[in-house]
């Protein structure tokens, strides 16, 4: 709007004597539409709350089962122990499958709820735009006439002041409507982004469900193989496990010698600055069962008497996450079969190289879902927790290595290639362990 100098001076003079005007809003009535959407959204929220309650109940069952698995893993080797482990694993997987199914249903309700909210906000944006258009039209109509002409036509000065108040009120309403439109658009964009993320999460949960169902089938098959191969003959089973320990000790001797030689080339100044949080935990809700170094468990279970990583306990099938972004350097499986006595070293494992001279090794997996050369982002699901390899129960073994020293060696009777390199205490780079639950004999400092 363009005014003459005289018009502007008169506008300032008259505005100075105006009282504060009430907020002026003119918008299309969308109350009925909002009420309909609100009812639908309330119903969806009720369903979401019901699913959350079911998930909490299942989590309590899973926690109890994890304790059972922990107790089983600490008992001596026997057919009974391994059958108990398989039974507990299968029960745990069934609970995980049920959890995933409930999560998928809950996420679908959330997506529908968000769609309703997006629709409501969209209607409000349309109404607000109409209100702004009407206010502009009204303002243009009032200011289309010469200001002095309208004042001279007024019967009294109060009529002229009332006319100016009307223009000021429209201006205020216009300003407030534009601000509200901006807020609505920001809220709309937020809900759209939230909806996209929820859809991605639902797809991840759907993929997890398929993978968990496959892992459950494998566990059932392996249990039947053990029963068929041993025919419940404890003496034969014990002899096979004793032979496994001997072979694993021979593999460990080769690894120890190779890592000793590699350590002579190790330049610690090339490592990232020691600080917590360089790496993320490779599992949600981490529970540490064994730390790095000369632990009590390592003293009786490993030839080296030392543990080269950190172990995270959890139910079989728990998603494993990339601790940092990087490139998958290798995937492999050191097992020669599914029998307890044919599982060696790391079993199913993944090695990821990062951009800071660190590499991470994820071992004893039940399933791998990445391939060599693939780029992964921090937090991506790369596999699922298991008990493949030389493991005494389901857990994730995380080793951190100095990337330039990594080698892959054939060490019979382990199948495939075994990753070897200079190891570093993962606690150096993981988030602070304060508040993270530990097993009583984890030997974490």
VOPAGU-2260 file (C-alpha; in pm, 1 decimal, decimal comma):
REM VOPAGU-2260
SITE   aa  ch    i         X         Y         Z
SITE  UNK   A    0       0,0       0,0       0,0
SITE  UNK   A    1     128,8     343,4     -93,1
SITE  UNK   A    2      17,9     650,5     101,8
SITE  UNK   A    3      88,4    1019,3      60,7
SITE  UNK   A    4     285,2    1191,8     338,3
SITE  UNK   A    5     -30,9    1362,9     460,9
SITE  UNK   A    6    -220,0    1032,2     474,4
SITE  UNK   A    7      59,4     871,9     673,7
SITE  UNK   A    8      76,7    1161,2     922,4
SITE  UNK   A    9    -297,9    1148,5     976,9
SITE  UNK   A   10    -284,2     768,3    1019,9
SITE  UNK   A   11     -14,4     807,4    1289,0
SITE  UNK   A   12    -212,7    1079,0    1466,3
SITE  UNK   A   13    -533,9     880,2    1473,0
SITE  UNK   A   14    -356,2     555,3    1568,6
SITE  UNK   A   15    -200,7     725,7    1872,3
SITE  UNK   A   16    -542,4     771,9    2035,0
SITE  UNK   A   17    -671,5     419,2    1961,5
SITE  UNK   A   18    -718,8     172,3    2240,1
SITE  UNK   A   19    -580,8    -182,5    2212,7
SITE  UNK   A   20    -803,8    -375,3    1973,5
SITE  UNK   A   21    -928,5    -729,9    2035,6
SITE  UNK   A   22    -782,7   -1008,6    1823,6
SITE  UNK   A   23    -967,2   -1023,1    1495,1
SITE  UNK   A   24    -995,4   -1360,6    1320,4
SITE  UNK   A   25   -1191,2   -1454,6    1016,3
SITE  UNK   A   26   -1148,1   -1816,5     910,9
SITE  UNK   A   27   -1360,9   -2081,0     747,7
SITE  UNK   A   28   -1542,5   -2304,1     995,1
SITE  UNK   A   29   -1371,2   -2645,1    1007,1
SITE  UNK   A   30   -1497,8   -2754,4    1349,9
SITE  UNK   A   31   -1699,8   -3050,9    1219,4
SITE  UNK   A   32   -1408,5   -3192,2    1016,4
SITE  UNK   A   33   -1166,2   -3151,9    1309,1
SITE  UNK   A   34   -1406,0   -3326,2    1546,8
SITE  UNK   A   35   -1436,9   -3625,0    1310,1
SITE  UNK   A   36   -1058,9   -3656,1    1274,7
SITE  UNK   A   37   -1012,5   -3608,3    1650,5
SITE  UNK   A   38   -1243,8   -3900,7    1726,9
SITE  UNK   A   39   -1055,6   -4124,8    1484,0
SITE  UNK   A   40    -717,1   -4022,1    1623,1
SITE  UNK   A   41    -838,9   -4089,2    1979,3
SITE  UNK   A   42    -947,2   -4439,6    1877,8
SITE  UNK   A   43    -611,0   -4505,4    1715,2
SITE  UNK   A   44    -428,0   -4382,2    2025,1
SITE  UNK   A   45    -632,7   -4625,9    2233,6
SITE  UNK   A   46    -513,7   -4912,2    2010,5
SITE  UNK   A   47    -153,0   -4789,2    2038,4
SITE  UNK   A   48    -178,0   -4783,7    2419,8
SITE  UNK   A   49    -317,2   -5139,0    2418,5
SITE  UNK   A   50     -25,9   -5262,9    2206,7
SITE  UNK   A   51     222,9   -5089,8    2438,3
SITE  UNK   A   52      68,7   -5271,9    2735,8
SITE  UNK   A   53      99,6   -5606,6    2554,3
SITE  UNK   A   54     462,1   -5530,0    2464,8
SITE  UNK   A   55     545,6   -5452,7    2827,9
SITE  UNK   A   56     399,0   -5787,0    2935,2
SITE  UNK   A   57     606,4   -5972,9    2676,7
SITE  UNK   A   58     921,1   -5783,7    2779,4
SITE  UNK   A   59     876,4   -5915,8    3133,7
SITE  UNK   A   60     865,5   -6269,4    2994,3
SITE  UNK   A   61    1176,1   -6205,1    2785,1
SITE  UNK   A   62    1365,9   -6070,1    3086,2
SITE  UNK   A   63    1281,4   -6384,8    3283,3
SITE  UNK   A   64    1391,5   -6602,9    2990,8
SITE  UNK   A   65    1722,5   -6414,1    2960,9
SITE  UNK   A   66    1799,3   -6498,6    3324,8
SITE  UNK   A   67    1719,2   -6863,2    3253,9
SITE  UNK   A   68    1956,4   -6863,7    2955,9
SITE  UNK   A   69    2227,9   -6702,2    3166,6
SITE  UNK   A   70    2191,0   -6975,7    3428,8
SITE  UNK   A   71    2198,1   -7250,2    3163,5
SITE  UNK   A   72    2513,8   -7107,4    3000,4
SITE  UNK   A   73    2700,8   -7129,2    3331,0
SITE  UNK   A   74    2624,9   -7498,9    3381,6
SITE  UNK   A   75    2857,3   -7772,1    3260,0
SITE  UNK   A   76    2858,1   -7905,4    2905,5
SITE  UNK   A   77    2604,4   -8179,8    2847,2
SITE  UNK   A   78    2334,2   -8288,3    2606,7
SITE  UNK   A   79    2078,6   -8172,2    2860,2
SITE  UNK   A   80    2233,4   -7825,5    2875,1
SITE  UNK   A   81    2237,6   -7782,8    2497,7
SITE  UNK   A   82    1880,5   -7907,7    2457,8
SITE  UNK   A   83    1773,8   -7667,5    2734,1
SITE  UNK   A   84    1958,3   -7388,3    2552,1
SITE  UNK   A   85    1782,5   -7465,7    2223,9
SITE  UNK   A   86    1443,6   -7482,0    2397,8
SITE  UNK   A   87    1507,6   -7147,0    2568,2
SITE  UNK   A   88    1630,4   -6995,9    2240,5
SITE  UNK   A   89    1320,8   -7113,4    2056,5
SITE  UNK   A   90    1094,0   -6975,6    2329,7
SITE  UNK   A   91    1286,5   -6647,3    2320,1
SITE  UNK   A   92    1253,1   -6627,1    1942,1
SITE  UNK   A   93     879,7   -6694,2    1963,3
SITE  UNK   A   94     849,3   -6403,1    2207,3
SITE  UNK   A   95    1059,0   -6183,9    1976,0
SITE  UNK   A   96     838,9   -6278,1    1681,1
SITE  UNK   A   97     529,4   -6187,5    1882,1
SITE  UNK   A   98     695,1   -5860,3    1987,6
SITE  UNK   A   99     775,1   -5772,4    1626,9
SITE  UNK   A  100     420,7   -5852,7    1516,0
SITE  UNK   A  101     279,0   -5626,9    1788,1
SITE  UNK   A  102     525,7   -5351,3    1698,4
SITE  UNK   A  103     419,1   -5369,6    1334,4
SITE  UNK   A  104      52,2   -5341,8    1435,2
SITE  UNK   A  105     130,7   -5051,2    1668,5
SITE  UNK   A  106     331,4   -4871,3    1399,7
SITE  UNK   A  107      42,8   -4912,7    1154,6
SITE  UNK   A  108    -188,4   -4745,0    1405,6
SITE  UNK   A  109      69,2   -4467,1    1450,8
SITE  UNK   A  110      92,1   -4416,7    1074,2
SITE  UNK   A  111    -286,4   -4391,6    1048,1
SITE  UNK   A  112    -296,5   -4151,1    1343,2
SITE  UNK   A  113     -30,2   -3932,6    1185,7
SITE  UNK   A  114    -220,0   -3936,7     855,7
SITE  UNK   A  115    -528,6   -3809,8    1038,8
SITE  UNK   A  116    -327,2   -3535,1    1208,6
SITE  UNK   A  117    -169,0   -3437,1     877,7
SITE  UNK   A  118    -516,8   -3415,6     720,9
SITE  UNK   A  119    -646,2   -3196,5    1002,0
SITE  UNK   A  120    -346,5   -2963,7     980,4
SITE  UNK   A  121    -383,4   -2952,0     601,0
SITE  UNK   A  122    -746,3   -2840,1     635,2
SITE  UNK   A  123    -643,3   -2574,8     887,0
SITE  UNK   A  124    -382,5   -2445,5     642,0
SITE  UNK   A  125    -648,5   -2417,6     370,1
SITE  UNK   A  126    -882,4   -2234,3     609,3
SITE  UNK   A  127    -606,0   -2000,2     719,2
SITE  UNK   A  128    -516,7   -1919,6     357,8
SITE  UNK   A  129    -881,8   -1836,6     284,3
SITE  UNK   A  130    -893,7   -1610,3     589,5
SITE  UNK   A  131    -580,2   -1428,8     477,1
SITE  UNK   A  132    -719,8   -1387,9     124,4
SITE  UNK   A  133   -1044,1   -1241,3     263,2
SITE  UNK   A  134    -854,0   -1002,2     491,2
SITE  UNK   A  135    -636,8    -884,7     202,1
SITE  UNK   A  136    -945,9    -824,5      -8,7
SITE  UNK   A  137   -1116,8    -631,0     271,8
SITE  UNK   A  138    -804,5    -426,5     340,4
SITE  UNK   A  139    -763,1    -348,2     -27,1
SITE  UNK   A  140   -1128,1    -238,6     -48,0
SITE  UNK   A  141   -1098,8      -7,6     251,6
SITE  UNK   A  142    -772,2     145,3     137,3
SITE  UNK   A  143    -880,4     177,4    -223,0
SITE  UNK   A  144   -1050,2     509,0    -142,7
SITE  UNK   A  145    -869,1     828,6     -55,5
SITE  UNK   A  146    -825,0     845,8     324,1
SITE  UNK   A  147    -913,6    1221,3     347,6
SITE  UNK   A  148   -1225,3    1165,0     136,3
SITE  UNK   A  149   -1353,3     894,0     376,1
SITE  UNK   A  150   -1284,4    1116,1     680,2
SITE  UNK   A  151   -1456,6    1420,0     524,4
SITE  UNK   A  152   -1757,9    1200,1     439,3
SITE  UNK   A  153   -1779,7    1090,9     802,3
SITE  UNK   A  154   -2049,3    1263,7    1001,4
SITE  UNK   A  155   -1828,1    1293,8    1306,9
SITE  UNK   A  156   -1463,4    1257,7    1405,7
SITE  UNK   A  157   -1559,2     940,0    1595,1
SITE  UNK   A  158   -1684,9     789,5    1267,6
SITE  UNK   A  159   -1347,0     860,6    1109,0
SITE  UNK   A  160   -1160,8     711,8    1406,1
SITE  UNK   A  161   -1383,3     401,4    1391,1
SITE  UNK   A  162   -1295,1     363,2    1025,2
SITE  UNK   A  163    -922,8     377,2    1106,4
SITE  UNK   A  164    -970,0     130,9    1392,2
SITE  UNK   A  165   -1128,5    -108,9    1146,7
SITE  UNK   A  166    -823,4     -88,3     917,4
SITE  UNK   A  167    -587,0    -139,0    1210,9
SITE  UNK   A  168    -789,9    -437,6    1329,5
SITE  UNK   A  169    -770,8    -595,3     984,6
SITE  UNK   A  170    -394,3    -538,2     976,6
SITE  UNK   A  171    -352,8    -706,2    1316,1
SITE  UNK   A  172    -571,7    -997,2    1212,8
SITE  UNK   A  173    -374,7   -1034,3     891,3
SITE  UNK   A  174     -44,9   -1038,2    1080,4
SITE  UNK   A  175    -173,8   -1297,6    1329,1
SITE  UNK   A  176    -315,0   -1517,2    1055,1
SITE  UNK   A  177      15,4   -1514,4     866,5
SITE  UNK   A  178     201,1   -1612,5    1186,1
SITE  UNK   A  179     -46,2   -1894,0    1249,2
SITE  UNK   A  180     -11,6   -2012,4     888,7
SITE  UNK   A  181     366,0   -2030,6     932,9
SITE  UNK   A  182     326,3   -2234,8    1252,7
SITE  UNK   A  183      80,3   -2470,1    1081,9
SITE  UNK   A  184     317,7   -2525,2     791,7
SITE  UNK   A  185     604,3   -2605,1    1030,2
SITE  UNK   A  186     382,9   -2849,6    1222,3
SITE  UNK   A  187     270,6   -3004,2     893,4
SITE  UNK   A  188     631,8   -3059,7     784,1
SITE  UNK   A  189     716,4   -3210,9    1124,3
SITE  UNK   A  190     427,6   -3458,3    1103,3
SITE  UNK   A  191     519,3   -3553,0     744,3
SITE  UNK   A  192     877,9   -3622,4     856,4
SITE  UNK   A  193     753,9   -3820,9    1157,2
SITE  UNK   A  194     527,5   -4024,5     930,0
SITE  UNK   A  195     815,8   -4107,5     694,4
SITE  UNK   A  196    1036,2   -4220,2     983,9
SITE  UNK   A  197     755,0   -4433,7    1125,9
SITE  UNK   A  198     706,7   -4603,1     787,7
SITE  UNK   A  199    1081,1   -4676,0     770,4
SITE  UNK   A  200    1070,9   -4820,6    1123,2
SITE  UNK   A  201     775,0   -5038,4    1025,3
SITE  UNK   A  202     967,9   -5171,6     725,2
SITE  UNK   A  203    1267,4   -5251,4     949,0
SITE  UNK   A  204    1037,1   -5435,4    1191,5
SITE  UNK   A  205     881,3   -5626,3     899,8
SITE  UNK   A  206    1227,9   -5733,0     780,2
SITE  UNK   A  207    1318,9   -5832,5    1135,8
SITE  UNK   A  208    1007,1   -6047,9    1158,0
SITE  UNK   A  209    1099,7   -6243,8     844,8
SITE  UNK   A  210    1457,7   -6294,6     966,5
SITE  UNK   A  211    1347,9   -6400,6    1315,8
SITE  UNK   A  212    1113,7   -6659,6    1167,3
SITE  UNK   A  213    1405,6   -6801,9     964,9
SITE  UNK   A  214    1633,2   -6809,2    1272,1
SITE  UNK   A  215    1363,2   -6987,1    1475,6
SITE  UNK   A  216    1333,2   -7255,3    1208,6
SITE  UNK   A  217    1711,9   -7302,6    1205,6
SITE  UNK   A  218    1718,3   -7342,3    1584,1
SITE  UNK   A  219    1446,9   -7608,3    1570,1
SITE  UNK   A  220    1635,3   -7793,3    1293,4
SITE  UNK   A  221    1963,4   -7780,1    1488,2
SITE  UNK   A  222    1795,7   -7915,1    1800,8
SITE  UNK   A  223    1662,8   -8212,3    1603,3
SITE  UNK   A  224    2007,6   -8274,0    1451,5
SITE  UNK   A  225    2169,0   -8290,9    1795,7
SITE  UNK   A  226    1906,2   -8538,1    1913,8
SITE  UNK   A  227    1950,6   -8750,3    1601,1
SITE  UNK   A  228    2332,9   -8743,9    1599,5
SITE  UNK   A  229    2384,4   -8824,3    1965,9
SITE  UNK   A  230    2073,5   -9037,2    2025,6
SITE  UNK   A  231    2098,7   -8897,5    2380,8
SITE  UNK   A  232    2430,2   -9079,6    2444,2
SITE  UNK   A  233    2593,9   -8848,6    2694,5
SITE  UNK   A  234    2931,0   -9025,1    2684,8
SITE  UNK   A  235    2969,7   -8976,8    2307,6
SITE  UNK   A  236    2857,4   -8616,4    2336,8
SITE  UNK   A  237    3107,9   -8540,3    2612,6
SITE  UNK   A  238    3393,1   -8691,7    2408,9
SITE  UNK   A  239    3300,6   -8479,5    2105,9
SITE  UNK   A  240    3297,2   -8162,0    2315,4
SITE  UNK   A  241    3635,0   -8248,7    2466,7
SITE  UNK   A  242    3776,9   -8286,6    2115,1
SITE  UNK   A  243    3622,9   -7949,3    2023,6
SITE  UNK   A  244    3803,0   -7780,6    2315,6
SITE  UNK   A  245    4132,4   -7930,0    2198,3
SITE  UNK   A  246    4087,0   -7809,9    1840,4
SITE  UNK   A  247    3975,5   -7463,7    1954,2
SITE  UNK   A  248    4289,5   -7438,0    2169,1
SITE  UNK   A  249    4501,3   -7509,3    1859,6
SITE  UNK   A  250    4319,3   -7235,4    1666,3
SITE  UNK   A  251    4376,6   -6991,7    1955,1
SITE  UNK   A  252    4750,6   -7070,2    1954,1
SITE  UNK   A  253    4780,6   -6969,5    1587,4
SITE  UNK   A  254    4580,8   -6650,4    1648,1
SITE  UNK   A  255    4787,5   -6555,6    1954,1
SITE  UNK   A  256    5115,5   -6597,5    1764,9
SITE  UNK   A  257    4990,4   -6394,6    1466,7
SITE  UNK   A  258    4853,9   -6113,4    1683,2
SITE  UNK   A  259    5180,3   -6099,2    1880,6
SITE  UNK   A  260    5374,6   -6040,1    1557,4
SITE  UNK   A  261    5123,3   -5782,8    1433,2
SITE  UNK   A  262    5142,8   -5587,7    1757,9
SITE  UNK   A  263    5507,8   -5506,5    1682,5
SITE  UNK   A  264    5382,6   -5291,9    1390,4
SITE  UNK   A  265    5119,9   -5118,9    1602,0
SITE  UNK   A  266    5150,4   -4739,3    1619,7
SITE  UNK   A  267    4903,3   -4619,7    1885,1
SITE  UNK   A  268    4951,6   -4255,1    1781,0
SITE  UNK   A  269    4744,5   -4328,3    1469,3
SITE  UNK   A  270    4441,9   -4424,7    1675,3
SITE  UNK   A  271    4158,1   -4179,7    1740,8
SITE  UNK   A  272    4180,1   -3980,0    2061,3
SITE  UNK   A  273    4064,3   -4198,9    2348,8
SITE  UNK   A  274    3716,6   -4083,5    2442,0
SITE  UNK   A  275    3377,0   -4233,6    2504,4
SITE  UNK   A  276    3118,1   -4221,0    2227,8
SITE  UNK   A  277    3340,8   -4267,5    1921,9
SITE  UNK   A  278    3148,2   -4595,0    1885,9
SITE  UNK   A  279    2786,4   -4661,0    1978,4
SITE  UNK   A  280    2666,9   -4970,0    2160,1
SITE  UNK   A  281    2604,7   -5243,1    1901,0
SITE  UNK   A  282    2281,3   -5348,6    2069,6
SITE  UNK   A  283    1981,5   -5171,9    2218,6
SITE  UNK   A  284    1949,0   -5201,4    2597,3
SITE  UNK   A  285    2305,1   -5335,5    2636,3
SITE  UNK   A  286    2382,8   -5589,2    2909,7
SITE  UNK   A  287    2754,5   -5665,2    2946,5
SITE  UNK   A  288    2847,9   -6021,3    3042,6
SITE  UNK   A  289    3225,5   -6004,4    2996,3
SITE  UNK   A  290    3474,1   -5722,5    2944,4
SITE  UNK   A  291    3812,5   -5701,6    2771,4
SITE  UNK   A  292    4136,8   -5846,9    2907,5
SITE  UNK   A  293    4230,5   -6115,9    3162,6
SITE  UNK   A  294    3883,8   -6195,2    3296,2
SITE  UNK   A  295    3806,6   -6480,0    3533,4
SITE  UNK   A  296    3603,8   -6654,7    3265,4
SITE  UNK   A  297    3888,2   -6621,4    3013,3
SITE  UNK   A  298    4131,0   -6771,9    3265,7
SITE  UNK   A  299    3941,3   -7100,5    3264,8
SITE  UNK   A  300    3793,7   -7099,7    2912,5
SITE  UNK   A  301    4056,7   -6955,7    2675,0
SITE  UNK   A  302    4411,2   -7066,2    2602,8
SITE  UNK   A  303    4529,1   -6702,5    2598,8
SITE  UNK   A  304    4367,9   -6642,6    2941,5
SITE  UNK   A  305    4249,1   -6312,6    2800,5
SITE  UNK   A  306    3930,5   -6193,0    2630,1
SITE  UNK   A  307    3983,0   -5985,9    2315,9
SITE  UNK   A  308    3651,7   -5801,5    2318,8
SITE  UNK   A  309    3335,3   -5718,1    2509,7
SITE  UNK   A  310    3040,5   -5958,8    2530,9
SITE  UNK   A  311    2680,0   -5838,7    2528,7
SITE  UNK   A  312    2417,0   -6082,0    2653,5
SITE  UNK   A  313    2069,8   -6098,4    2506,8
SITE  UNK   A  314    1805,0   -6320,2    2352,2
SITE  UNK   A  315    1893,8   -6492,7    2027,4
SITE  UNK   A  316    1761,0   -6290,6    1732,7
SITE  UNK   A  317    1827,7   -5952,2    1894,2
SITE  UNK   A  318    1915,2   -5702,3    1614,9
SITE  UNK   A  319    2285,5   -5611,6    1599,5
SITE  UNK   A  320    2367,6   -5251,8    1505,6
SITE  UNK   A  321    2673,8   -5104,2    1335,8
SITE  UNK   A  322    2875,3   -4928,8    1608,5
SITE  UNK   A  323    2990,8   -4670,0    1353,7
SITE  UNK   A  324    2954,7   -4593,3     984,5
SITE  UNK   A  325    3192,1   -4771,1     750,5
SITE  UNK   A  326    3245,7   -5033,8     483,6
SITE  UNK   A  327    3184,4   -5405,1     541,6
SITE  UNK   A  328    3532,2   -5552,9     500,3
SITE  UNK   A  329    3430,5   -5915,5     543,3
SITE  UNK   A  330    3153,3   -6152,6     638,5
SITE  UNK   A  331    3217,5   -6515,9     719,1
SITE  UNK   A  332    3136,3   -6829,4     911,7
SITE  UNK   A  333    3396,7   -7038,5    1095,6
SITE  UNK   A  334    3152,9   -7320,2    1176,5
SITE  UNK   A  335    3177,7   -7651,1     991,0
SITE  UNK   A  336    2821,8   -7747,9    1073,8
SITE  UNK   A  337    2537,4   -7689,6    1312,2
SITE  UNK   A  338    2642,5   -7950,5    1568,4
SITE  UNK   A  339    2775,1   -7816,8    1897,6
SITE  UNK   A  340    3114,2   -7983,8    1837,8
SITE  UNK   A  341    3155,3   -7841,3    1485,2
SITE  UNK   A  342    3139,9   -7472,9    1585,9
SITE  UNK   A  343    3469,3   -7282,7    1589,7
SITE  UNK   A  344    3606,8   -6941,2    1676,5
SITE  UNK   A  345    3374,5   -6655,1    1574,2
SITE  UNK   A  346    3107,1   -6855,8    1393,9
SITE  UNK   A  347    2904,2   -6618,7    1176,8
SITE  UNK   A  348    3078,1   -6281,0    1190,1
SITE  UNK   A  349    3107,7   -5936,9    1029,4
SITE  UNK   A  350    3404,9   -5698,9    1008,8
SITE  UNK   A  351    3345,5   -5327,9     939,7
SITE  UNK   A  352    3628,9   -5082,9     869,5
SITE  UNK   A  353    3576,6   -4721,5     973,3
SITE  UNK   A  354    3741,7   -4396,1     864,8
SITE  UNK   A  355    3945,5   -4355,1    1183,5
SITE  UNK   A  356    4180,5   -4657,2    1164,5
SITE  UNK   A  357    3939,0   -4860,5    1376,0
SITE  UNK   A  358    3751,6   -5172,0    1271,3
SITE  UNK   A  359    3477,3   -5359,1    1455,1
SITE  UNK   A  360    3419,7   -5733,6    1459,8
SITE  UNK   A  361    3074,5   -5873,9    1545,6
SITE  UNK   A  362    3082,7   -6245,9    1628,2
SITE  UNK   A  363    2857,6   -6545,8    1714,2
SITE  UNK   A  364    2571,7   -6412,7    1499,2
SITE  UNK   A  365    2269,2   -6620,9    1409,3
SITE  UNK   A  366    2217,1   -6435,7    1080,9
SITE  UNK   A  367    2408,6   -6184,1     866,0
SITE  UNK   A  368    2216,5   -5938,0     647,5
SITE  UNK   A  369    2501,1   -5732,0     496,0
SITE  UNK   A  370    2757,2   -5816,0     228,0
SITE  UNK   A  371    3123,2   -5736,2     171,7
SITE  UNK   A  372    3178,2   -5389,0      24,7
SITE  UNK   A  373    2845,6   -5254,4     151,9
SITE  UNK   A  374    2842,0   -4913,0     317,4
SITE  UNK   A  375    2655,7   -4907,6     648,2
SITE  UNK   A  376    2556,4   -4616,9     866,9
SITE  UNK   A  377    2595,3   -4604,2    1243,5
SITE  UNK   A  378    2293,0   -4776,4    1394,4
SITE  UNK   A  379    2199,0   -4983,6    1087,3
SITE  UNK   A  380    2088,6   -5340,7    1154,6
SITE  UNK   A  381    2366,1   -5567,0    1019,0
SITE  UNK   A  382    2273,8   -5904,3    1170,5
SITE  UNK   A  383    2118,9   -6086,2    1464,2
SITE  UNK   A  384    2257,9   -6210,4    1794,6
SITE  UNK   A  385    2322,4   -6584,2    1815,4
SITE  UNK   A  386    2544,2   -6856,6    1955,9
SITE  UNK   A  387    2741,2   -6972,6    1652,4
SITE  UNK   A  388    3113,7   -7033,0    1686,8
SITE  UNK   A  389    3292,9   -7125,2    2009,7
SITE  UNK   A  390    3028,3   -6977,9    2237,6
SITE  UNK   A  391    2889,1   -7094,0    2570,3
SITE  UNK   A  392    2551,8   -6928,9    2520,3
SITE  UNK   A  393    2375,8   -6665,4    2305,7
SITE  UNK   A  394    2562,5   -6333,4    2305,7
SITE  UNK   A  395    2732,9   -6078,4    2083,7
SITE  UNK   A  396    3111,4   -6063,6    2095,5
SITE  UNK   A  397    3243,3   -5720,0    1990,0
SITE  UNK   A  398    3611,8   -5679,4    1913,4
SITE  UNK   A  399    3772,0   -5347,6    1818,9
SITE  UNK   A  400    4082,9   -5375,7    1600,5
SITE  UNK   A  401    4347,3   -5145,1    1460,7
SITE  UNK   A  402    4232,1   -5160,3    1098,4
SITE  UNK   A  403    4576,3   -5153,0     922,9
SITE  UNK   A  404    4674,8   -5480,2    1095,1
SITE  UNK   A  405    4371,3   -5688,0     996,1
SITE  UNK   A  406    4444,8   -6015,0     819,5
SITE  UNK   A  407    4223,5   -6308,5     727,9
SITE  UNK   A  408    4377,0   -6650,8     780,0
SITE  UNK   A  409    4274,1   -7007,1     712,5
SITE  UNK   A  410    4315,9   -7190,2    1045,4
SITE  UNK   A  411    4181,6   -7547,5    1022,3
SITE  UNK   A  412    3963,5   -7696,8    1147,9
SITE  UNK   A  413    3779,6   -7360,3    1150,7
SITE  UNK   A  414    3594,6   -7307,7     825,1
SITE  UNK   A  415    3646,5   -7003,2     606,4
SITE  UNK   A  416    3885,5   -6728,1     708,8
SITE  UNK   A  417    3945,2   -6608,8    1064,0
SITE  UNK   A  418    3994,6   -6230,4    1111,8
SITE  UNK   A  419    4313,3   -6145,5    1303,7
SITE  UNK   A  420    4457,8   -5809,7    1409,9
SITE  UNK   A  421    4575,4   -5594,8    1697,1
SITE  UNK   A  422    4285,3   -5564,9    1940,4
SITE  UNK   A  423    4194,4   -5259,8    2149,6
SITE  UNK   A  424    3972,9   -5244,1    2457,2
SITE  UNK   A  425    3629,5   -5147,0    2316,5
SITE  UNK   A  426    3541,2   -4965,8    2641,2
SITE  UNK   A  427    3793,4   -4698,7    2534,7
SITE  UNK   A  428    3561,4   -4587,6    2254,8
SITE  UNK   A  429    3215,4   -4708,8    2355,9
SITE  UNK   A  430    2978,3   -4476,9    2546,0
SITE  UNK   A  431    3042,8   -4444,8    2918,8
SITE  UNK   A  432    2946,0   -4767,7    3094,4
SITE  UNK   A  433    2807,7   -4584,1    3398,4
SITE  UNK   A  434    2453,2   -4705,6    3449,4
SITE  UNK   A  435    2488,4   -4993,7    3201,7
SITE  UNK   A  436    2394,2   -5327,2    3364,0
SITE  UNK   A  437    2673,3   -5585,4    3398,5
SITE  UNK   A  438    2684,8   -5950,1    3492,9
SITE  UNK   A  439    2833,8   -5993,7    3839,8
SITE  UNK   A  440    3143,5   -6166,8    3696,4
SITE  UNK   A  441    3190,9   -5944,6    3389,2
SITE  UNK   A  442    3524,6   -5813,9    3526,5
SITE  UNK   A  443    3462,5   -5464,4    3392,4
SITE  UNK   A  444    3683,4   -5200,4    3551,5
